[in-house]
Amino acid sequence: MESEPVPPRRTFVSRLVDARSGEGPSIAWAAAYFFLLLCANFLLRPVREALGIAGGADKLPLVWTGTLALSLAVQPIFATLIRKLPRRRFLPLVYHVSVLFLLAFRAAFEFGPTSWQVGIGYGFYIWFSVFNLFALSVFWGFAADLFRLEQAKRIFGFVSVGGTAGAVVGSALAGALVQRIGALNLLFVGCVLLELAVVCVHVLARRHGVDTPREIVQSAPTNAPRSTSMWRGLAYVMRSPYLQGICAFTFFYTLFKTILYYQTGHLVEAAIDTRNERTAYYANVDLVANLLTLFLQIFVTGHMIRRLGVTFALLTQPVVGGIVCIGLGLMIWRGSAVLGDGPIAFGLTAELLGVALASILFSASNFATAKPARESLYTVVERDVKYASKNFVDTFVYRAGDLIGAWSFSGLHKGLGIGLAAIALGGAPLAVAWLGVGILLGRAQARLARESDL
């Protein structure tokens, strides 16, 4: 009697990605593409943060107002180009134009009058914030074109890990290079990374036939959504309590993120004097946050969602938000009195260490657990509703939360004279409300999932 064949032992790589025959090269190139994109993003992000507080952290609400205005102005142009141009032409165009902007900003810093430096920095901040949003959207749209739904379920997790690895490398490069070549010269490194990403786009386009003539593509059957217009998405949201719940949950996230961001800006402005040192601080915080995120993505996220469910993963963010608010408030309020005024660890004062830990925990909990759970909320709505409503949430709700959080912080701190510690502690009750929204949203998703199976 022949014994049954023993199934092959799963390797560490096979646990990360369930690849079928012939998929390996495409998966590798997609992961490399996302790696390079997030590497450029997190290399340049600390530069943006340092430039954003060059004229004082109290000016950040004005900068975020400009970011929202530019996002709303660019969105319809961006959507039109997506419809008019094939992906093989549109994606390289996005990154080539971005490289030109980076070179133009670097030239403006080099040759512009000294009195313009702060204004140019604000311009870079606004441009990069908008570029960051659309660049990631373009990537995932391209990935959805390349891979079928069945493939996406198996391999997108591995591609996401590639992106997180890129974020780690980008943060590490920024921290290592800023003192050697200066913050502004990191823009040249970002240009190289974006051009390498274009190479990945061309390779993937050839492998998957994205170069197929447009008239043939248009004659083929498609399940593309009818419209991804942000205003169409608003109409869907107005008719759906479930989508309104997603908006509310996203709004709370952006509100907390922005208030924490402005706490950081004020503390860094007060404690660190030079642009390069501020860039290094932000880069090191991003590095630790990305390393923690990578660890959680590989060893925790999948098991958590499979065993404890989407709702549990969703609720990790408001719980962490409440803990962060209380811990940061206490550290600002009593940290110096208990631990002393000088550096206590890694050359940081109690306040800077507190806000660094808060930023790391909040960022890691978002990217490793809460964001995958938020994205899964759209799986129980129709395709057209999903794309249009998600566009509205990612563009308008996200930026509106940033804006309201920024002006609220400015009004409380600068207008009413409320201290940073009190503002942080005041976030704890909001975290309870956020938690309540998450519980209701998780229950609604479970109900809709059951109904869709009927």
KOLTORKOL-351815 format. One record per residue: residue in one letter; z, x negated, y of N, C-alpha, C in turn. Coordinates in pm, whole numbers, padded with zeros to 5 digits, always signed. Example, Ala and Ser with C-alpha at 12.3 -4.5 7.8 and 13.67 -1.06 7.14 Angstrom:
a+00780-01319-00569+00780-01230-00450+00780-01320-00330
s+00708-01285-00225+00714-01367-00106+00787-01290+00003
// end
This chain:
m+00000-00084-00120+00000+00000+00000+00000-00088+00124
e-00100-00064+00209-00110-00146+00329-00007-00103+00433
s+00052-00199+00496+00149-00168+00602+00075-00128+00729
e+00138-00044+00806+00078+00000+00932+00071-00116+01029
p-00036-00124+01107-00048-00235+01202+00063-00230+01306
v+00112-00346+01337+00219-00356+01437+00156-00356+01575
p+00200-00265+01663+00142-00263+01798+00170-00393+01870
p+00076-00438+01952+00095-00565+02022+00215-00559+02115
r+00285-00668+02120+00403-00676+02206+00361-00675+02352
r+00429-00592+02431+00394-00582+02572+00444-00704+02647
t+00357-00764+02722+00393-00879+02805+00449-00831+02938
f+00500-00927+03016+00553-00893+03148+00444-00834+03237
v+00321-00893+03229+00212-00843+03311+00171-00703+03268
s+00168-00678+03136+00127-00547+03088+00227-00439+03127
r+00352-00477+03154+00450-00379+03202+00423-00342+03347
l+00359-00432+03420+00328-00405+03560+00201-00324+03577
v+00101-00347+03491-00027-00279+03507-00085-00245+03371
d-00125-00121+03353-00185-00073+03229-00336-00075+03247
a-00396-00194+03230-00539-00211+03255-00619-00184+03129
r-00735-00122+03147-00829-00099+03038-00937-00207+03041
s-01020-00207+02937-01126-00308+02926-01219-00301+03048
g-01245-00416+03109-01335-00424+03222-01273-00397+03357
e-01146-00350+03359-01082-00317+03487-01015-00438+03553
g-00988-00541+03474-00909-00652+03526-00960-00713+03655
p-01089-00751+03663-01136-00813+03788-01123-00721+03909
s-01153-00593+03893-01142-00501+04006-00998-00487+04052
i-00906-00478+03956-00764-00468+03990-00719-00593+04065
a-00763-00709+04016-00724-00835+04079-00777-00845+04222
w-00904-00806+04242-00961-00812+04377-00895-00711+04470
a-00863-00590+04419-00795-00491+04502-00656-00539+04541
a-00584-00599+04444-00452-00653+04474-00461-00768+04575
a-00565-00853+04560-00584-00963+04654-00614-00911+04794
y-00696-00806+04801-00729-00743+04929-00602-00694+04999
f-00517-00621+04924-00394-00568+04983-00297-00681+05016
f-00296-00785+04930-00213-00903+04957-00249-00964+05092
l-00378-00988+05115-00423-01052+05239-00397-00963+05360
l-00417-00832+05343-00396-00740+05454-00250-00738+05497
l-00158-00727+05402-00016-00724+05439+00035-00862+05476
c-00027-00966+05422+00010-01101+05465-00020-01119+05613
a-00139-01075+05657-00174-01081+05799-00082-00993+05882
n-00052-00875+05829+00033-00781+05900+00171-00841+05928
f+00234-00895+05824+00371-00945+05840+00374-01084+05900
l+00262-01153+05905+00255-01277+05982+00256-01247+06131
l+00183-01140+06170+00169-01107+06312+00280-01017+06364
r+00346-00944+06276+00446-00848+06321+00562-00912+06398
p+00617-01026+06352+00722-01089+06432+00675-01131+06571
v+00547-01168+06583+00492-01201+06715+00494-01076+06804
r+00453-00965+06748+00457-00839+06823+00598-00807+06871
e+00697-00822+06781+00834-00787+06817+00885-00876+06931
a+00855-01005+06922+00900-01097+07027+00834-01066+07160
l+00704-01034+07159+00633-01001+07283+00681-00868+07340
g+00724-00776+07252+00766-00644+07298+00891-00646+07382
i+00977-00746+07363+01101-00752+07443+01095-00863+07548
a+00975-00919+07570+00962-01028+07668+00998-00980+07809
g+00969-00855+07841+01002-00801+07973+01129-00722+07975
g+01207-00728+07865+01331-00653+07855+01318-00540+07754
a+01420-00527+07669+01416-00424+07564+01414-00283+07622
d+01461-00267+07747+01462-00133+07807+01322-00084+07841
k+01221-00173+07833+01082-00131+07860+01012-00079+07733
l+01076-00091+07618+01011-00052+07493+00970+00096+07487
p+01048+00190+07544+00999+00329+07542+00864+00347+07609
l+00838+00274+07717+00708+00282+07783+00597+00228+07692
v+00629+00122+07619+00530+00063+07529+00498+00161+07416
w+00598+00229+07364+00574+00325+07257+00499+00447+07308
t+00520+00483+07433+00440+00591+07492+00292+00552+07493
g+00265+00428+07532+00128+00379+07530+00071+00375+07389
t+00155+00343+07291+00111+00340+07151+00068+00479+07104
l+00149+00581+07136+00114+00717+07097-00016+00761+07165
a-00029+00730+07295-00150+00770+07368-00274+00705+07308
l-00266+00575+07277-00381+00507+07218-00412+00559+07078
s-00309+00589+07001-00330+00644+06866-00406+00775+06872
l-00366+00864+06964-00433+00994+06975-00576+00978+07026
a-00598+00878+07114-00732+00857+07168-00826+00797+07063
v-00775+00707+06981-00859+00637+06884-00885+00721+06760
q-00793+00809+06723-00803+00882+06597-00935+00957+06579
p-00981+01036+06679-01109+01105+06657-01228+01011+06648
i-01224+00899+06722-01331+00800+06713-01333+00738+06573
f-01214+00706+06526-01198+00647+06393-01249+00743+06286
a-01212+00871+06296-01255+00970+06197-01407+00987+06199
t-01467+00983+06318-01612+00997+06329-01684+00879+06263
l-01634+00758+06286-01696+00640+06225-01685+00644+06073
i-01571+00694+06022-01555+00705+05877-01661+00798+05818
r-01689+00908+05890-01789+01003+05840-01930+00949+05852
k-01959+00873+05957-02096+00830+05985-02137+00704+05910
l-02042+00613+05887-02078+00484+05829-02035+00475+05684
p-02116+00411+05598-02073+00387+05460-01958+00287+05459
r-01874+00297+05357-01755+00212+05348-01791+00063+05354
r-01903+00025+05290-01939-00117+05282-01967-00175+05419
r-02002-00090+05516-02025-00137+05652-01902-00113+05741
f-01834+00000+05716-01724+00038+05806-01605-00057+05793
l-01565-00089+05669-01446-00172+05651-01462-00312+05710
p-01571-00385+05678-01586-00515+05744-01589-00504+05897
l-01649-00395+05949-01653-00377+06094-01513-00367+06152
v-01424-00291+06085-01287-00276+06132-01219-00412+06143
y-01233-00496+06040-01162-00624+06039-01229-00727+06129
h-01363-00726+06139-01429-00817+06232-01390-00786+06377
v-01388-00658+06412-01348-00620+06548-01202-00658+06573
s-01117-00643+06471-00977-00681+06486-00963-00830+06512
v-01043-00911+06443-01042-01056+06466-01083-01087+06610
l-01185-01018+06659-01227-01038+06799-01114-01004+06896
f-01041-00897+06868-00927-00861+06953-00820-00970+06950
l-00791-01023+06832-00691-01129+06822-00733-01252+06903
l-00861-01289+06892-00909-01405+06968-00906-01377+07118
a-00938-01253+07157-00935-01217+07298-00792-01223+07353
f-00696-01174+07277-00556-01181+07322-00510-01325+07333
r-00550-01407+07235-00507-01549+07241-00567-01617+07363
a-00692-01587+07393-00755-01645+07512-00688-01595+07640
a-00651-01467+07642-00585-01412+07761-00451-01479+07784
f-00376-01506+07677-00248-01577+07692-00270-01720+07742
e-00378-01781+07696-00403-01921+07729-00454-01938+07872
f-00545-01850+07913-00613-01871+08041-00574-01770+08149
g-00502-01665+08112-00461-01567+08212-00349-01619+08300
p-00333-01560+08419-00225-01601+08508-00088-01580+08443
t+00008-01662+08481+00143-01652+08425+00203-01514+08450
s+00171-01457+08565+00227-01325+08600+00176-01215+08508
w+00068-01243+08434+00011-01142+08344+00069-01149+08202
q+00148-01252+08172+00190-01278+08034+00263-01159+07971
v+00356-01101+08044+00432-00988+07989+00341-00869+07964
g+00251-00841+08061+00159-00729+08045+00063-00749+07929
i+00015-00872+07910-00073-00901+07795+00004-00881+07665
g+00131-00923+07666+00215-00903+07547+00231-00757+07513
y+00249-00672+07617+00259-00528+07591+00127-00473+07536
g+00015-00525+07591-00115-00483+07539-00132-00519+07392
f-00090-00641+07355-00097-00682+07215-00008-00594+07128
y+00111-00562+07177+00205-00479+07103+00142-00343+07072
i+00083-00280+07174+00023-00147+07156-00095-00156+07061
w-00183-00254+07084-00301-00267+06998-00261-00291+06853
f-00168-00383+06829-00130-00415+06692-00066-00297+06622
s+00015-00218+06693+00080-00102+06632-00024-00001+06585
v-00129+00020+06665-00234+00114+06627-00320+00055+06515
f-00356-00073+06526-00434-00139+06422-00362-00132+06287
n-00232-00157+06288-00154-00157+06166-00164-00023+06094
l-00153+00086+06169-00158+00219+06110-00294+00247+06047
f-00401+00218+06120-00535+00250+06072-00582+00153+05963
a-00541+00027+05970-00584-00071+05870-00533-00034+05732
l-00408+00011+05724-00353+00051+05595-00419+00179+05545
s-00447+00271+05638-00515+00395+05601-00653+00365+05542
v-00725+00273+05604-00857+00233+05557-00849+00175+05416
f-00749+00092+05392-00736+00031+05260-00720+00137+05152
w-00625+00228+05171-00599+00327+05066-00715+00424+05050
g-00785+00454+05159-00905+00536+05147-01012+00467+05064
f-01030+00337+05084-01127+00259+05007-01085+00253+04860
a-00955+00233+04836-00906+00227+04698-00928+00360+04627
a-00910+00471+04699-00934+00603+04640-01081+00623+04606
d-01171+00560+04682-01314+00567+04653-01350+00485+04528
l-01280+00375+04508-01314+00283+04400-01265+00331+04264
f-01146+00388+04261-01083+00420+04134-01065+00571+04117
r-01085+00617+03993-01062+00757+03961-00912+00787+03961
l-00878+00917+03964-00737+00957+03967-00661+00900+03848
e-00722+00907+03728-00655+00855+03609-00628+00706+03622
q-00723+00633+03681-00702+00490+03702-00595+00464+03807
a-00599+00543+03913-00504+00524+04022-00360+00535+03974
k-00334+00630+03885-00198+00648+03834-00150+00525+03760
r-00244+00454+03696-00205+00337+03616-00193+00209+03697
i-00279+00192+03798-00292+00059+03859-00246+00049+04003
f-00227+00162+04072-00190+00152+04213-00052+00091+04232
g+00035+00107+04132+00166+00043+04143+00154-00107+04147
f+00064-00161+04062+00044-00306+04061-00020-00353+04192
v-00115-00276+04242-00178-00311+04370-00073-00312+04482
s+00020-00216+04478+00127-00211+04579+00216-00334+04571
v+00244-00379+04449+00323-00502+04432+00249-00621+04492
g+00115-00624+04475+00036-00729+04539+00052-00727+04689
g+00054-00607+04748+00074-00596+04892+00210-00645+04934
t+00314-00608+04858+00449-00654+04891+00461-00806+04881
a+00394-00864+04780+00391-01010+04771+00325-01071+04894
g+00219-01006+04943+00156-01053+05066+00249-01044+05185
a+00328-00936+05191+00425-00922+05299+00529-01034+05294
v+00572-01070+05173+00667-01180+05157+00607-01311+05208
v+00485-01338+05165+00420-01464+05206+00394-01466+05355
g+00349-01352+05412+00325-01347+05555+00450-01372+05636
s+00562-01311+05595+00689-01333+05665+00733-01479+05653
a+00717-01535+05533+00756-01674+05512+00669-01768+05595
l+00539-01742+05601+00450-01826+05683+00488-01820+05830
a+00517-01699+05878+00554-01685+06019+00680-01766+06049
g+00782-01754+05964+00905-01828+05986+00886-01979+05976
a+00797-02023+05885+00777-02167+05866+00688-02229+05973
l+00590-02153+06024+00491-02210+06116+00525-02194+06263
v+00611-02096+06296+00629-02064+06438+00685-02181+06517
q+00777-02258+06460+00833-02371+06532+00738-02491+06534
r+00638-02491+06445+00543-02603+06440+00423-02580+06531
i+00367-02459+06526+00244-02435+06603+00264-02335+06716
g+00380-02271+06721+00406-02173+06826+00366-02032+06785
a+00433-01933+06841+00410-01794+06803+00266-01750+06829
l+00210-01787+06943+00077-01739+06979-00032-01794+06888
n-00014-01914+06837-00116-01971+06749-00116-01907+06610
l-00014-01827+06580-00017-01751+06456-00132-01650+06456
l-00181-01616+06574-00294-01523+06582-00417-01581+06514
f-00436-01714+06523-00550-01777+06456-00537-01765+06304
v-00416-01783+06253-00393-01769+06108-00422-01626+06065
g-00381-01528+06147-00411-01389+06117-00560-01362+06108
c-00638-01427+06194-00784-01412+06189-00840-01458+06054
v-00792-01572+06006-00840-01625+05878-00808-01528+05765
l-00687-01475+05764-00646-01383+05657-00730-01256+05658
l-00761-01202+05776-00842-01081+05783-00985-01108+05737
e-01040-01223+05770-01175-01255+05724-01179-01274+05572
l-01073-01328+05515-01066-01338+05369-01057-01199+05305
a-00989-01107+05373-00984-00968+05324-01123-00906+05321
v-01207-00942+05418-01345-00891+05421-01421-00938+05297
v-01396-01061+05253-01460-01112+05131-01425-01022+05013
c-01299-00982+05003-01256-00893+04895-01329-00759+04903
v-01347-00708+05024-01418-00581+05042-01560-00592+04988
h-01630-00699+05022-01769-00717+04977-01777-00727+04824
v-01683-00801+04764-01685-00815+04618-01661-00680+04552
l-01562-00605+04599-01531-00475+04540-01646-00376+04561
a-01710-00383+04678-01823-00294+04706-01938-00319+04608
r-01966-00446+04579-02073-00479+04484-02036-00436+04342
r-01912-00461+04301-01870-00429+04164-01873-00278+04137
h-01844-00199+04238-01832-00054+04217-01949+00025+04273
g-02056-00044+04312-02173+00028+04357-02157+00100+04488
v-02067+00051+04573-02051+00113+04704-02173+00089+04790
d-02259-00006+04749-02383-00031+04822-02493+00067+04785
t-02462+00166+04698-02561+00267+04662-02615+00334+04788
p-02748+00353+04799-02803+00415+04919-02733+00546+04952
r-02716+00571+05081-02636+00684+05128-02691+00818+05081
e-02827+00834+05074-02881+00964+05035-02850+00996+04889
i-02838+00891+04804-02802+00915+04665-02656+00957+04654
v-02570+00889+04730-02428+00924+04730-02409+01067+04776
q-02482+01109+04881-02464+01242+04935-02515+01349+04839
s-02613+01316+04755-02665+01415+04661-02578+01428+04537
a-02486+01335+04517-02400+01340+04400-02287+01439+04421
p-02235+01499+04313-02122+01591+04328-02000+01515+04379
t-01918+01578+04457-01800+01514+04515-01686+01613+04524
n-01565+01561+04515-01447+01644+04535-01374+01602+04661
a-01451+01547+04757-01389+01503+04883-01338+01623+04961
p-01234+01605+05040-01181+01715+05119-01280+01759+05225
r-01273+01887+05266-01365+01940+05366-01345+01875+05501
s-01220+01849+05537-01192+01791+05668-01057+01724+05665
t-01047+01607+05730-00919+01540+05743-00872+01541+05888
s-00927+01633+05969-00891+01641+06109-00741+01661+06127
m-00684+01587+06221-00542+01601+06250-00509+01742+06295
w-00599+01806+06371-00573+01941+06422-00586+02043+06311
r-00675+02020+06216-00679+02106+06098-00549+02093+06020
g-00498+01970+06015-00370+01949+05948-00258+02024+06017
l-00259+02030+06150-00158+02106+06225-00163+02253+06185
a-00283+02307+06170-00296+02448+06131-00233+02472+05994
y-00255+02379+05900-00194+02393+05768-00041+02386+05778
v+00009+02294+05858+00153+02278+05872+00218+02404+05930
m+00152+02465+06027+00207+02584+06090+00221+02700+05992
r+00141+02701+05886+00143+02811+05790+00229+02782+05667
s+00281+02662+05654+00350+02624+05530+00491+02570+05556
p+00596+02643+05514+00732+02589+05527+00749+02456+05452
y+00678+02441+05339+00688+02316+05263+00637+02198+05345
l+00520+02212+05406+00467+02105+05490+00554+02082+05613
q+00614+02188+05665+00707+02172+05777+00828+02089+05733
g+00870+02107+05607+00979+02024+05555+00941+01877+05547
i+00816+01849+05506+00769+01710+05503+00770+01652+05644
c+00725+01732+05742+00726+01687+05881+00868+01655+05927
a+00964+01744+05894+01102+01723+05936+01160+01597+05872
f+01133+01577+05743+01185+01458+05675+01127+01331+05735
t+00996+01332+05760+00929+01216+05820+00981+01191+05961
f+01004+01299+06036+01055+01284+06172+01193+01217+06172
f+01281+01259+06081+01413+01196+06073+01399+01048+06040
y+01308+01015+05947+01288+00874+05913+01246+00792+06035
t+01145+00840+06108+01098+00764+06223+01204+00757+06333
l+01284+00864+06347+01391+00864+06446+01492+00754+06416
f+01537+00747+06291+01634+00644+06252+01573+00506+06264
k+01449+00492+06217+01383+00361+06223+01372+00311+06366
t+01337+00400+06457+01317+00361+06596+01448+00326+06664
i+01552+00406+06639+01683+00375+06700+01734+00241+06649
l+01717+00214+06519+01757+00084+06465+01673-00027+06527
y+01546+00000+06547+01457-00099+06607+01501-00136+06749
y+01539-00036+06826+01581-00063+06963+01718-00129+06970
q+01805-00096+06875+01931-00171+06866+01900-00319+06847
t+01807-00347+06756+01770-00486+06729+01714-00553+06855
g+01625-00482+06925+01563-00540+07044+01665-00579+07149
h+01762-00493+07175+01864-00524+07276+01953-00640+07233
l+01992-00644+07107+02079-00752+07061+02006-00885+07057
v+01878-00885+07012+01800-01009+07009+01774-01059+07150
e+01740-00968+07242+01716-01008+07381+01839-01075+07441
a+01957-01023+07409+02079-01078+07467+02120-01211+07405
a+02087-01232+07276+02140-01348+07204+02040-01463+07188
i+01909-01434+07192+01807-01537+07165+01715-01547+07285
d+01691-01669+07332+01624-01687+07461+01474-01705+07452
t+01424-01781+07356+01283-01820+07358+01197-01732+07267
r+01066-01728+07298+00972-01648+07220+00965-01696+07076
n+00958-01828+07055+00946-01881+06920+01071-01851+06836
e+01189-01863+06896+01312-01835+06822+01324-01687+06789
r+01283-01601+06881+01284-01458+06852+01186-01424+06740
t+01067-01486+06744+00969-01464+06639+01024-01509+06504
a+01093-01623+06502+01151-01674+06378+01258-01578+06325
y+01340-01522+06414+01444-01427+06370+01381-01306+06303
y+01282-01246+06369+01217-01128+06312+01148-01162+06180
a+01085-01280+06173+01015-01319+06050+01113-01337+05935
n+01229-01396+05961+01327-01418+05854+01386-01287+05805
v+01410-01193+05896+01459-01061+05855+01354-00991+05769
d+01227-00996+05811+01119-00937+05731+01109-01002+05594
l+01128-01134+05589+01116-01206+05462+01220-01156+05362
v+01345-01148+05405+01451-01103+05313+01427-00958+05272
a+01387-00874+05368+01360-00732+05338+01246-00719+05237
n+01142-00799+05253+01027-00791+05162+01061-00846+05023
l+01142-00950+05017+01185-01001+04886+01268-00895+04812
l+01358-00829+04884+01437-00723+04822+01348-00607+04778
t+01250-00572+04862+01157-00465+04828+01079-00500+04702
l+01030-00623+04694+00954-00666+04577+01037-00657+04450
f+01161-00701+04457+01251-00692+04341+01270-00547+04299
l+01296-00459+04395+01319-00318+04363+01193-00253+04306
q+01076-00286+04363+00952-00228+04313+00926-00265+04167
i+00955-00389+04132+00926-00436+03997+01028-00384+03896
f+01155-00384+03933+01260-00358+03834+01332-00223+03849
v+01316-00155+03963+01398-00036+03987+01316+00090+04010
t+01215+00084+04099+01150+00205+04148+01096+00293+04037
g+01014+00236+03949+00953+00317+03843+01056+00382+03754
h+01158+00304+03712+01263+00360+03627+01341+00470+03699
m+01368+00450+03828+01444+00549+03904+01370+00681+03911
i+01239+00675+03946+01163+00798+03962+01145+00869+03828
r+01120+00791+03721+01101+00853+03589+01229+00917+03537
r+01343+00850+03554+01467+00898+03493+01546+00992+03584
l+01545+00967+03715+01628+01045+03806+01548+01143+03891
g+01416+01126+03894+01333+01223+03964+01300+01185+04106
v+01200+01256+04161+01154+01230+04297+01261+01261+04399
t+01334+01369+04377+01435+01409+04476+01540+01300+04495
f+01586+01241+04386+01686+01134+04396+01631+01017+04477
a+01507+00976+04446+01446+00865+04520+01430+00900+04667
l+01396+01026+04695+01379+01072+04832+01511+01062+04909
l+01621+01096+04844+01750+01102+04912+01814+00966+04933
t+01759+00863+04869+01817+00730+04892+01807+00689+05039
q+01700+00732+05107+01680+00688+05245+01785+00746+05341
p+01810+00880+05344+01915+00929+05433+02054+00876+05398
v+02081+00852+05269+02211+00795+05233+02224+00654+05289
v+02119+00573+05270+02121+00437+05327+02127+00444+05479
g+02054+00540+05540+02057+00555+05685+02197+00581+05737
g+02272+00669+05670+02409+00696+05712+02498+00575+05697
i+02485+00504+05584+02566+00383+05562+02534+00278+05667
v+02404+00261+05696+02361+00162+05795+02418+00195+05933
c+02415+00323+05972+02467+00362+06104+02616+00330+06116
i+02693+00365+06014+02837+00341+06019+02866+00192+06017
g+02801+00118+05926+02825-00026+05917+02785-00100+06043
l+02668-00066+06099+02622-00134+06219+02713-00100+06338
g+02751+00027+06350+02840+00066+06459+02971-00009+06455
l+03030-00020+06336+03157-00093+06323+03139-00241+06351
m+03026-00299+06307+03003-00441+06329+02987-00472+06477
i+02915-00385+06549+02899-00407+06694+03031-00384+06766
w+03105-00283+06723+03230-00245+06792+03342-00346+06768
r+03362-00386+06640+03476-00470+06608+03438-00605+06549
g+03307-00630+06532+03266-00752+06464+03315-00878+06532
s+03296-00887+06663+03336-01008+06736+03487-01025+06735
a+03560-00913+06746+03706-00921+06749+03761-00970+06615
v+03700-00928+06506+03750-00963+06374+03696-01098+06327
l+03567-01122+06352+03500-01241+06298+03481-01353+06399
g+03503-01325+06527+03486-01426+06630+03356-01410+06705
d+03344-01476+06819+03225-01463+06905+03111-01555+06863
g+03141-01664+06793+03036-01759+06758+02961-01720+06632
p+02867-01807+06590+02793-01780+06467+02887-01773+06347
i+02863-01674+06259+02949-01658+06142+02874-01682+06011
a+02741-01666+06014+02660-01692+05894+02515-01705+05935
f+02444-01804+05878+02302-01828+05906+02276-01849+06055
g+02376-01898+06127+02361-01920+06270+02361-01793+06353
l+02403-01680+06297+02399-01551+06366+02539-01505+06403
t+02549-01439+06517+02674-01376+06557+02697-01251+06472
a+02816-01192+06485+02849-01073+06406+02751-00961+06434
e+02716-00941+06563+02625-00832+06599+02485-00854+06541
l+02433-00977+06555+02299-01005+06503+02295-00999+06349
l+02401-01045+06286+02407-01038+06140+02412-00892+06095
g+02489-00811+06168+02499-00669+06133+02366-00597+06145
v+02295-00621+06254+02168-00551+06273+02062-00606+06177
a+02071-00734+06140+01977-00790+06042+01998-00725+05905
l+02124-00713+05862+02153-00650+05734+02110-00503+05734
a+02135-00434+05847+02095-00294+05858+01944-00280+05846
s+01870-00367+05914+01723-00361+05909+01672-00389+05769
i+01731-00486+05701+01688-00523+05566+01710-00407+05469
l+01827-00348+05472+01858-00239+05379+01771-00117+05406
f+01753-00083+05533+01675+00036+05566+01529+00017+05529
s+01473-00101+05558+01333-00128+05525+01311-00129+05375
a+01398-00196+05300+01381-00205+05155+01394-00068+05090
s+01490+00012+05135+01506+00145+05076+01386+00233+05104
n+01320+00210+05218+01201+00289+05250+01083+00250+05161
f+01046+00124+05163+00923+00083+05093+00938+00084+04941
a+01059+00062+04891+01076+00054+04746+01100+00190+04681
t+01167+00282+04749+01202+00409+04684+01156+00532+04763
a+01194+00541+04890+01170+00665+04965+01022+00688+04994
k+00947+00582+05030+00806+00603+05064+00724+00649+04943
p+00739+00588+04825+00667+00644+04710+00704+00789+04683
a+00832+00824+04704+00874+00962+04683+00810+01054+04788
r+00805+01008+04915+00743+01090+05019+00595+01114+04989
e+00526+01009+04943+00384+01024+04912+00364+01124+04797
s+00457+01127+04702+00443+01217+04588+00461+01363+04628
l+00518+01389+04744+00537+01527+04788+00404+01599+04807
y+00297+01523+04832+00166+01585+04856+00092+01620+04727
t+00148+01583+04612+00076+01605+04487+00073+01753+04445
v+00157+01837+04507+00164+01977+04466+00091+02069+04563
v+00012+02012+04655-00067+02095+04747-00215+02069+04721
e-00299+02162+04765-00443+02150+04743-00498+02026+04813
r-00612+01978+04762-00669+01852+04809-00700+01854+04959
d-00766+01959+05006-00801+01969+05147-00675+01974+05233
v-00577+02051+05189-00450+02062+05261-00380+01927+05263
k-00384+01857+05150-00316+01727+05140-00371+01628+05242
y-00501+01610+05245-00558+01507+05331-00541+01541+05479
a-00565+01667+05515-00557+01704+05656-00412+01701+05705
s-00319+01757+05627-00179+01759+05669-00120+01619+05672
k-00160+01535+05576-00109+01398+05574-00156+01321+05697
n-00280+01345+05737-00331+01280+05858-00248+01321+05979
f-00214+01450+05989-00132+01498+06101+00007+01434+06097
v+00067+01428+05980+00202+01371+05968+00200+01222+06001
d+00104+01149+05942+00101+01003+05959+00063+00962+06100
t-00012+01046+06170-00056+01009+06305+00037+01067+06410
f+00049+01199+06414+00123+01262+06524+00274+01263+06501
v+00318+01312+06384+00462+01324+06360+00527+01186+06361
y+00460+01091+06298+00516+00955+06291+00532+00896+06431
r+00427+00904+06512+00434+00846+06646+00523+00927+06738
a+00526+01061+06721+00615+01143+06802+00761+01110+06773
g+00793+01088+06646+00929+01047+06613+00965+00915+06677
d+00871+00820+06674+00893+00692+06743+00924+00715+06891
l+00842+00800+06953+00853+00821+07097+00984+00890+07133
i+01018+00995+07060+01143+01067+07089+01264+00978+07063
g+01258+00900+06954+01367+00807+06928+01382+00704+07038
a+01271+00652+07087+01274+00550+07191+01335+00604+07320
w+01284+00719+07366+01334+00774+07491+01476+00827+07477
s+01513+00877+07360+01651+00921+07338+01746+00803+07349
f+01708+00692+07283+01792+00573+07290+01804+00524+07434
s+01690+00521+07505+01692+00475+07644+01779+00564+07730
g+01768+00697+07710+01848+00788+07790+01996+00774+07764
l+02032+00758+07636+02173+00745+07602+02231+00612+07649
h+02155+00504+07626+02208+00370+07656+02197+00334+07804
k+02076+00348+07857+02054+00308+07996+02091+00419+08094
g+02056+00545+08062+02082+00655+08153+02226+00696+08158
l+02289+00715+08041+02427+00763+08036+02528+00651+08015
g+02481+00531+07989+02571+00417+07974+02649+00417+07843
i+02600+00485+07741+02667+00487+07611+02638+00356+07538
g+02740+00297+07479+02726+00167+07415+02647+00172+07285
l+02602+00053+07241+02523+00043+07119+02603+00088+06997
a+02732+00055+06993+02814+00094+06879+02825+00245+06868
a+02848+00313+06980+02861+00459+06978+02731+00526+06936
i+02618+00472+06983+02488+00529+06943+02467+00514+06793
a+02502+00398+06739+02486+00377+06595+02575+00472+06515
l+02702+00485+06554+02793+00575+06482+02749+00720+06494
g+02686+00754+06607+02637+00890+06627+02523+00928+06535
g+02463+00828+06471+02355+00858+06377+02404+00912+06245
a+02533+00894+06212+02586+00938+06083+02573+01090+06063
p+02610+01175+06163+02589+01319+06144+02442+01356+06127
l+02353+01285+06196+02210+01311+06178+02165+01279+06036
a+02227+01176+05976+02193+01142+05838+02230+01254+05742
v+02339+01327+05772+02379+01440+05689+02272+01550+05697
a+02224+01578+05821+02118+01678+05837+01991+01634+05765
w+01959+01506+05775+01841+01450+05706+01855+01467+05555
l+01975+01442+05504+02001+01459+05361+01977+01603+05318
g+02023+01697+05402+02002+01839+05371+01855+01875+05364
v+01775+01823+05457+01630+01847+05454+01570+01791+05326
g+01615+01671+05285+01564+01610+05163+01595+01692+05040
i+01715+01749+05032+01753+01830+04917+01664+01954+04909
l+01647+02024+05021+01564+02144+05023+01418+02110+04989
l+01372+01995+05039+01233+01955+05015+01212+01922+04867
g+01307+01852+04807+01296+01819+04665+01294+01943+04578
r+01377+02042+04612+01379+02167+04536+01246+02242+04553
a+01192+02242+04675+01065+02311+04699+00952+02246+04620
q+00952+02111+04614+00848+02044+04536+00858+02079+04388
a+00980+02081+04336+00999+02115+04195+00950+02257+04167
r+00977+02351+04258+00932+02489+04239+00781+02498+04242
l+00716+02430+04338+00571+02433+04346+00507+02366+04224
a+00570+02262+04172+00518+02196+04053+00523+02290+03933
r+00633+02365+03920+00644+02462+03809+00539+02571+03822
e+00519+02620+03946+00422+02727+03968+00280+02680+03938
s+00249+02555+03968+00114+02504+03943+00085+02489+03795
d+00191+02482+03712+00172+02470+03568+00156+02604+03500
l+00183+02711+03574+00176+02845+03515+00031+02884+03488
// end
